[in-house]
Amino acid sequence: MDMRDIQMCDLKGQYGKIKTEIDFAIQQVIDSTAFIKGKEVAKFQDELANYLGVKHVIGCANGTDALQIALMALGLKPGDEVITPDFTFIATVEVVALLGMVPILVDVDPLNFTINTKQLEEVITPRTKAIIPVHLFGQCANMDEIKRIASRHNIYVVEDAAQALGTDYYSTSGATLKAGTIGDIGTTSFFPSKNLGCYGDGGALFTNNDNLAEEIRSIANHGMKVRYHHDRIGVNSRLDTIQAAILRVKLKYLNQYNKARIDAANHYDSMFKTCPHLMVPSRAKWSNHIFHQYTLRVVDANRDDLIKHLGSFGIPAMVYYPIPLHQQKAFEPYRSVNRTHPFTSSLELANSVVSLPMHTEMDESLLNFIGEKTLAFFK
Ligand SMILES: *Cc1c(COP(=O)(O)O)cnc(C)c1O
């Protein structure tokens, strides 16, 4: 066991099991030489739309582009305020700033790590045009509450589902919806380590709105609907045919992959739940959790020393995310408009969270090894 090369995310082990199918899919694209907009792209978009129960899926080059294209498609303008959580990956606020809009940060819920809906309404002004909830680590934000607030103030909702592809949301209406299909537009990333990852960069947008879908397609393709007729300023952001072919193979296994992650998380939970120094990930009542990351909170003990201790056994552990967005240097220009918030939870999380290896190839002996070495630190 100790000799095993432990990864945060074991892409090699996963590839080994589907190598024949993947290699065949890639070779077919190369043989066809339809590298851009090949038929695999349209097929993948249809299959993913079917899986998610959403009307339109539009592929693009990565998850960051997907967020940018979403804000452009909604017709937002420089100076518009866009609300995002303080505790997330930088991409979510980066695109807001890039488009000349003003990112407004909101603290997160200390248990479920997603945007704190109680504080959301406090930062809404007449300039607020959109909210980007992030379904962090594989669990949904409280979408019913977010949609209720958004509709009361006439604000768009763009879901960042980069870490939650396949997560079920249990709406108060009784319906079960997939993450990313609940707001006006949903976005995702197919970065290799995401729950549905390709073998390079890739991303997609989801919407049930025909007009928005048309805008998104046009923006992602140089602002044109008819070739060489450019109706607006767009971008060049495409999902490669090879990546779409790989994703078509992996989509068939997505439920199985997510279940493997859930099983691994439950095993970790069973080892850690009685340890007074560890808070196992909570499960929101409105969502399942597909564990893009398995993230513990370390209580009354030194988190960084725990990481060093694990490292000495060849166990990687990561801090997602060590610095809340409001404290990032890049965020300095927006500090004055974000003055009023103490960001208590995001600061606390940045100092106490640790993510353990989590992927589709975890087995009991690996989980036990990691679990035992983790617990040994507190003895
Ligand atoms: C990965 C990720 C993105 C960006 O996706 P890329 O494909 O790397 O551009 C955006 N938001 C969140 C929450 C992510 O985890």
The ligand as an ORCA input file, in Angstrom:
! r2SCAN-3c Opt
* xyz 0 1
  C     -12.770     24.763    -13.057
  C     -13.646     25.885    -12.713
  C     -13.910     26.951    -13.594
  C     -13.137     27.189    -14.860
  O     -13.078     26.162    -15.736
  P     -11.891     26.116    -16.829
  O     -12.355     25.081    -17.777
  O     -10.645     25.732    -16.106
  O     -11.782     27.461    -17.441
  C     -14.844     27.893    -13.235
  N     -15.491     27.837    -12.060
  C     -15.246     26.853    -11.166
  C     -16.014     26.832     -9.890
  C     -14.306     25.853    -11.446
  O     -14.086     24.903    -10.548
*
